[in-house]
Amino acid sequence: MLFDLLLPMRCPARGIRAILVLLVLSAAPAMAQVNWRMTTEYPQSNISGIGLTSFADRVAARTNGFVTVANAFDNELKINSGEMPRAALDGRIAGGDAFAGALSGLDPVLGLSTLPFLVQSVDLARAANLRARPLYEKALAARGLKLLYVTIWPATGLWSDHALEGADALPKLNLRAYDANSGEVMRAAGANAQFLPMDAALAGLREHRLNAFLTSGDGGAGRKLWDFLPYFTAINYAMPVSIAFVRSDAFAELSEPMQREVLTAAAETEQSQFALLANRTAENYARMRKNGVTIVEPAPPSLVATLRSAATSTITAWEAQAGTDAAAIVAWARQQ
């Protein structure tokens, strides 16, 4: 035991943390180890899956295995993003990484990151979400959930089975939108659009009921959308986020030192997720081209102009529902 304690002293800060964790555990021998079951509806190779894997590794390391995370990927548990809060409160999972747009039914503020054409750069997306984070935390806490970390996704585009040469292509699209707001925008622009969870959308694609997807290169590449939709138009619609959370009472059951370690692991995960964005779009585009996807960048001006015009009323309605604090973030982002 002494050797185990002395070994980490090669790195003093890490060694001190390890000793403190061991002392906490030895002072409470009756406490059982904690295992959290967490889930995402996306594959492990997707940015959401990478985040959960990273978080699990960091939590186990920081708590010396006292807290572990068992992850389920690719909708293995048949719990989509919108269903995750209820599944957590019912005890089927401890938490998960949910696409934020699908959570907007809980509180409109959770749909902030999917508002169209609000942010057009990684740095602005990060700044906007830092401003919104207290609102996200409050919305989840009101429903018994603890925010862990936020993942920013690469920019959203349109996958389709044919080239989109302009605004007149929109009425020909039977399109999967990724939240209620994007569904409204796409319908206002002339497309036949509906908000569908990923599993239902993939079924619609296989059954040829859909010929277009609103999602990022990351989301599409992870699902190999190129098998059905070999065109990607980079409209830079939004840079949405997913939110990792755990049930509040599961977090509260941990001792304060363990809570601090878990939150540190979450903060480190959020930072590493942000670092992924630097090369993520280029990596996705390379993979997409390798699999025969034609990437249209920049998008046809008439297509983008029509979508921007169609978005106006949806954003106005969202601001009224989300409240003044959320609307202030939108106003700030527009000025950048």
C-alpha positions in Angstrom: 0.0 0.0 0.0 2.8 2.4 0.9 4.5 1.7 -2.4 1.2 2.4 -4.2 0.9 5.7 -2.5 4.5 6.8 -3.1 4.6 5.8 -6.8 2.4 8.7 -8.0 4.7 11.2 -6.2 6.7 11.3 -9.4 4.0 13.7 -10.4 3.2 15.6 -7.2 -0.2 17.0 -8.1 -1.4 13.7 -9.4 0.1 11.9 -6.4 -1.6 14.1 -3.9 -4.9 13.6 -5.6 -4.5 9.8 -5.7 -3.6 9.8 -1.9 -6.7 12.0 -1.1 -9.0 9.7 -3.1 -7.5 6.6 -1.4 -8.0 8.2 2.0 -11.6 9.0 1.2 -12.2 5.4 0.2 -10.5 4.0 3.2 -12.4 6.2 5.5 -15.7 4.9 4.2 -15.2 1.2 3.6 -18.9 0.4 3.8 -19.6 2.5 0.7 -20.1 0.4 -2.4 -18.5 1.4 -5.7 -20.7 3.3 -8.1 -21.5 2.4 -11.7 -23.4 4.7 -13.9 -25.1 3.4 -17.0 -25.0 6.1 -19.7 -26.1 6.1 -23.3 -26.1 7.9 -26.6 -28.1 7.3 -29.8 -24.9 7.8 -31.9 -22.1 5.4 -32.7 -19.0 5.2 -30.6 -16.9 6.8 -33.4 -19.3 9.8 -33.5 -18.3 12.9 -31.6 -21.0 12.1 -29.0 -19.7 8.6 -28.5 -16.1 9.9 -28.3 -17.2 12.2 -25.5 -18.8 9.4 -23.4 -15.8 7.2 -23.8 -13.4 10.0 -22.8 -15.6 10.8 -19.8 -15.7 7.2 -18.6 -12.0 6.9 -18.8 -11.3 10.1 -16.9 -13.9 9.4 -14.2 -12.4 5.9 -13.5 -8.9 7.4 -13.4 -9.7 10.3 -11.2 -11.7 8.3 -8.7 -9.3 5.3 -8.7 -12.2 3.1 -10.0 -14.7 4.1 -7.3 -17.0 5.7 -9.9 -17.2 3.9 -13.2 -19.3 4.5 -16.3 -20.8 1.8 -18.5 -21.6 3.2 -21.9 -24.2 2.1 -24.5 -23.7 3.4 -28.0 -25.7 3.5 -31.2 -29.1 3.5 -29.5 -28.3 0.1 -28.1 -30.8 0.7 -25.3 -33.5 2.0 -27.6 -33.6 5.3 -25.8 -33.3 8.3 -28.1 -32.1 11.8 -27.0 -35.6 13.1 -26.3 -36.4 10.1 -24.1 -33.2 10.2 -22.0 -34.3 12.5 -19.2 -37.4 10.4 -18.5 -35.3 7.2 -18.7 -32.9 8.6 -16.2 -35.6 9.7 -13.8 -37.2 6.2 -14.1 -33.9 4.6 -13.2 -33.3 2.8 -16.5 -30.1 4.8 -16.9 -28.1 7.1 -14.7 -27.7 9.6 -17.6 -26.5 10.1 -21.1 -25.3 12.4 -23.9 -28.4 13.8 -25.6 -28.7 16.0 -28.7 -29.8 19.3 -27.2 -32.4 20.1 -29.9 -34.4 17.0 -28.9 -34.5 18.3 -25.3 -36.1 21.6 -26.2 -39.5 20.1 -25.2 -38.2 20.2 -21.6 -37.2 23.9 -21.9 -36.9 26.0 -25.0 -33.5 27.3 -24.0 -32.1 23.8 -24.6 -32.8 24.5 -28.3 -30.6 27.6 -28.5 -27.7 25.9 -30.3 -29.9 24.7 -33.1 -31.2 28.1 -34.0 -30.4 28.7 -37.7 -27.5 30.8 -38.9 -26.9 32.2 -35.4 -23.2 31.1 -35.2 -20.9 30.6 -38.1 -17.6 29.8 -36.4 -16.3 27.4 -33.8 -15.1 30.3 -31.6 -18.5 32.0 -31.6 -20.3 28.7 -31.0 -18.1 28.2 -27.9 -18.6 31.7 -26.6 -22.4 31.5 -27.1 -22.6 28.2 -25.3 -20.5 29.4 -22.4 -23.0 32.2 -22.0 -25.9 29.8 -22.2 -24.4 27.2 -19.9 -26.0 28.6 -16.7 -29.4 28.5 -18.4 -28.8 24.9 -19.5 -27.9 23.9 -16.0 -30.9 25.6 -14.5 -33.3 23.9 -17.0 -31.9 20.5 -16.3 -31.7 21.0 -12.5 -35.4 21.9 -12.4 -36.0 18.4 -13.8 -33.7 16.5 -11.5 -30.7 16.3 -13.8 -27.1 17.4 -13.4 -25.3 18.9 -16.4 -21.8 17.3 -16.8 -20.4 18.6 -20.1 -21.4 20.1 -23.4 -20.1 18.9 -26.9 -20.2 21.3 -29.8 -20.9 19.5 -33.2 -19.4 20.4 -36.6 -21.7 22.6 -38.7 -25.0 21.2 -40.0 -25.5 20.7 -43.7 -28.0 19.0 -46.0 -27.4 15.5 -47.2 -29.5 14.6 -50.2 -29.9 12.0 -53.0 -29.4 14.6 -55.7 -27.6 17.9 -56.2 -29.3 20.9 -54.7 -28.7 23.7 -57.2 -30.8 26.4 -55.6 -33.9 27.3 -53.6 -36.2 25.6 -56.2 -34.8 22.2 -55.0 -36.4 22.6 -51.5 -40.0 21.6 -52.4 -38.6 18.3 -53.8 -37.1 17.3 -50.5 -38.7 14.8 -48.1 -36.4 15.7 -45.3 -35.5 14.6 -41.8 -35.1 17.6 -39.4 -33.3 17.2 -36.1 -35.6 19.2 -33.8 -38.9 21.0 -33.9 -37.4 24.4 -34.8 -35.5 23.0 -37.8 -38.6 21.2 -39.0 -40.5 24.5 -38.9 -37.8 26.4 -40.8 -37.5 23.7 -43.5 -41.3 23.6 -44.0 -41.4 27.4 -44.2 -38.7 27.2 -46.9 -40.9 24.8 -48.9 -39.5 21.3 -48.0 -41.6 18.4 -46.7 -39.8 18.1 -43.4 -40.4 16.4 -40.1 -38.5 16.0 -36.8 -37.5 12.4 -36.4 -35.1 10.7 -33.9 -32.2 9.2 -35.7 -33.4 5.5 -35.5 -36.8 6.5 -37.0 -35.1 8.7 -39.7 -32.8 5.8 -40.7 -35.8 3.6 -41.1 -37.4 6.2 -43.3 -34.3 6.4 -45.4 -34.1 2.7 -45.9 -37.7 2.6 -46.9 -37.2 5.5 -49.4 -39.7 7.7 -47.6 -36.9 10.3 -47.1 -34.4 11.7 -49.6 -32.6 14.3 -47.5 -31.2 14.7 -43.9 -30.4 17.8 -42.0 -27.3 16.8 -40.0 -23.6 17.4 -39.8 -20.8 15.6 -41.7 -20.1 14.0 -38.4 -23.6 12.7 -37.9 -23.9 11.5 -41.5 -20.4 9.9 -41.7 -21.1 8.0 -38.5 -24.2 6.6 -40.0 -22.8 6.1 -43.5 -25.5 8.2 -45.1 -23.6 8.1 -48.3 -25.1 4.7 -49.0 -28.4 6.6 -49.7 -27.5 10.3 -49.9 -24.3 11.0 -51.9 -24.5 14.8 -51.8 -23.7 17.1 -49.0 -24.5 20.8 -49.3 -22.6 22.9 -46.7 -25.3 25.4 -45.7 -23.7 26.0 -42.2 -27.2 25.9 -40.7 -26.0 25.7 -37.1 -23.4 24.3 -34.8 -25.6 22.4 -32.4 -24.6 20.8 -29.1 -25.2 17.6 -27.2 -25.5 17.7 -23.4 -24.1 15.0 -21.1 -26.0 14.8 -17.8 -26.6 12.4 -14.9 -29.5 12.1 -12.5 -29.1 14.7 -9.7 -29.7 12.2 -6.9 -27.1 9.8 -8.3 -24.6 12.7 -8.3 -25.7 13.8 -4.8 -25.0 10.3 -3.4 -21.3 10.7 -4.0 -19.1 12.2 -1.3 -18.0 15.8 -1.9 -14.4 14.7 -2.9 -15.8 12.2 -5.4 -18.2 14.9 -6.8 -15.2 17.2 -7.3 -13.3 14.5 -9.2 -16.3 13.7 -11.4 -16.8 17.4 -12.3 -13.1 17.8 -13.0 -13.4 14.8 -15.4 -16.4 16.4 -17.0 -14.6 19.7 -17.5 -11.6 17.9 -19.0 -13.9 16.0 -21.3 -15.6 19.2 -22.5 -12.2 20.7 -23.3 -11.0 17.7 -25.2 -14.3 17.6 -27.1 -13.8 21.2 -28.1 -10.3 20.4 -29.2 -11.7 17.8 -31.6 -13.4 20.5 -33.6 -10.2 21.9 -35.0 -9.8 19.1 -37.5 -13.1 17.3 -37.3 -14.8 18.9 -40.3 -11.7 18.2 -42.5 -11.5 14.6 -41.3 -15.2 14.1 -42.0 -15.0 15.6 -45.5 -12.0 13.4 -46.4 -13.9 10.3 -45.2 -17.1 11.4 -47.1 -15.2 12.1 -50.3 -13.5 8.7 -50.0 -17.0 7.2 -49.9 -18.2 9.0 -53.0 -19.9 12.0 -51.5 -20.0 15.2 -53.5 -19.5 18.2 -51.2 -21.0 21.5 -52.3 -19.2 24.3 -50.6 -20.2 27.1 -50.6 -23.9 26.3 -50.9 -25.9 28.0 -53.7 -26.7 31.5 -52.6 -30.4 31.3 -53.4 -30.8 28.2 -51.2 -29.1 29.8 -48.2 -31.1 33.1 -48.7 -34.4 31.2 -48.7 -33.5 29.3 -45.6 -32.4 32.5 -43.8 -35.7 34.2 -44.7 -37.7 31.2 -43.6 -35.9 31.1 -40.2 -37.0 34.6 -39.1 -40.4 33.8 -37.6 -39.1 30.6 -35.9 -36.3 32.5 -34.1 -38.8 35.2 -33.1 -41.2 32.6 -31.6 -38.3 30.8 -29.9 -37.1 34.1 -28.2 -40.6 34.7 -26.8 -40.8 31.2 -25.4 -37.2 31.0 -24.0 -37.3 34.3 -22.1 -35.2 37.4 -21.9 -31.9 35.9 -20.8 -31.9 33.5 -23.7 -33.0 36.2 -26.1 -30.1 38.3 -24.9 -27.6 35.6 -26.0 -29.2 35.6 -29.5 -28.9 39.4 -29.7 -25.3 39.2 -28.5 -24.4 36.5 -31.1 -25.9 38.6 -33.9 -23.6 41.5 -33.1 -20.4 39.4 -33.3 
